[in-house]
Amino acid sequence: MQTPKGKIAAADALVGLWAVALASFVIATLFFARDFLIPLALAALLTFLLSPLVARIERWLGRIAAVLLVVTIIFAVTGAVGWLLTRQLVDLATKLPDYKENIQTKLRSIKVPIGGAFRKFSQTLGD
């Protein structure tokens, strides 16, 4: 026995609406839970990234000591990179006044149309 065409079209429409509603729910849930999910995803990625190193050190020291050692190494490397970037930034800040005239000369040499979309940019450049 064949089903009428009206029922098939209605069922297809309900399936389509259900798919749209489910996709909207998933997208909304991911949007509102991003403050929780982003750190969780980052932690999972770091776990997969660091687990081979922990497994190698675990052979000699044990699991807890290996994890603590790897975490200490990661914090030390992060601190060293932060310190290095801070030193570079401080060095740049101290040398910036020496290059002030050179920067101003290069900015003045830029030819910007006075009217149009670049009007505010040229005013800022002039200031």
ABEGO torsion letter per residue (X at the ends): XBBBAAAAAAAAAAAAAAAAAAAAAAAAAAAAAAAAAAAAAAAAAAAAAAAAAAAAAAAAAEAAAAAAAAAAAAAAAAAAAAAAAAAAAAAAAAAAAAAAAAAAAAAAABBBBABEAAAAAAAAAAX
